[in-house]
Amino acid sequence: MTQLSATAAETKKAMASEVAATKTWRHVIQPDADAAANYLNLPPAQGPGEATMATRTDGQVDLLVLL
C-alpha cells in the first residue's frame, strides 16, 4: 500500500478549512490508485459524490475532490 506524506495530509486539511463555508472542486494528482484512495480517506474523508478519479496512461491518478 502506498504511504502518503505528512505534507499531503496537511495540504488536504488546509484546503478543507480554507473553504469551510463554501465547498470548491479541487484537482489533485496522486502517484497511483492506492495513494489516491488513501488521500480520499484522510480527514475530512469525502462522502458520496464528492470525488471522482481518472487514471492517466503513466499510472498517476487525477482526483477531482469537493472540499
Secondary structure per residue as TSV (DSSP state, phi and psi in degrees):
chain	resnum	aa	ss	phi	psi
A	1	M	-	360.0	136.2
A	2	T	-	-75.9	131.2
A	3	Q	-	-89.3	140.0
A	4	L	-	-93.5	148.2
A	5	S	-	-75.4	159.4
A	6	A	H	-62.4	-29.6
A	7	T	H	-63.7	-39.9
A	8	A	H	-62.0	-42.6
A	9	A	H	-65.6	-43.2
A	10	E	H	-64.9	-40.0
A	11	T	H	-63.9	-43.3
A	12	K	H	-63.6	-44.2
A	13	K	H	-62.3	-40.4
A	14	A	H	-65.0	-43.8
A	15	M	H	-62.8	-40.2
A	16	A	H	-67.4	-41.8
A	17	S	H	-74.1	-28.8
A	18	E	H	-64.3	-30.6
A	19	V	T	-121.8	39.2
A	20	A	S	-56.9	-36.0
A	21	A	S	-78.3	-38.0
A	22	T	S	-129.3	121.1
A	23	K	-	-77.4	145.3
A	24	T	-	-134.6	142.7
A	25	W	E	-72.8	130.8
A	26	R	E	-121.2	148.7
A	27	H	E	-105.6	127.8
A	28	V	E	-132.4	140.4
A	29	I	E	-111.1	129.1
A	30	Q	E	-117.7	153.5
A	31	P	S	-69.5	-26.0
A	32	D	S	-160.0	176.7
A	33	A	H	-64.9	-37.1
A	34	D	H	-62.8	-44.2
A	35	A	H	-64.1	-37.9
A	36	A	H	-63.9	-45.1
A	37	A	H	-63.8	-42.1
A	38	N	H	-62.8	-41.4
A	39	Y	H	-61.6	-44.6
A	40	L	H	-64.7	-26.1
A	41	N	H	-91.9	-3.3
A	42	L	S	-66.0	148.1
A	43	P	S	-63.1	135.3
A	44	P	S	-79.6	127.6
A	45	A	-	-66.4	147.8
A	46	Q	-	-78.0	145.5
A	47	G	-	-97.5	-178.0
A	48	P	T	-56.6	131.9
A	49	G	T	77.9	4.2
A	50	E	S	-100.1	7.6
A	51	A	E	-157.5	150.9
A	52	T	E	-143.5	152.8
A	53	M	E	-138.9	152.8
A	54	A	E	-142.4	135.8
A	55	T	E	-88.8	132.4
A	56	R	-	-82.7	164.3
A	57	T	T	-64.5	-22.7
A	58	D	T	-88.7	4.3
A	59	G	S	94.4	-15.3
A	60	Q	-	-71.1	161.1
A	61	V	E	-121.7	126.3
A	62	D	E	-87.2	130.3
A	63	L	E	-116.5	135.9
A	64	L	E	-111.1	117.1
A	65	V	E	-123.3	131.4
A	66	L	E	-89.7	109.3
A	67	L	-	-124.4	360.0
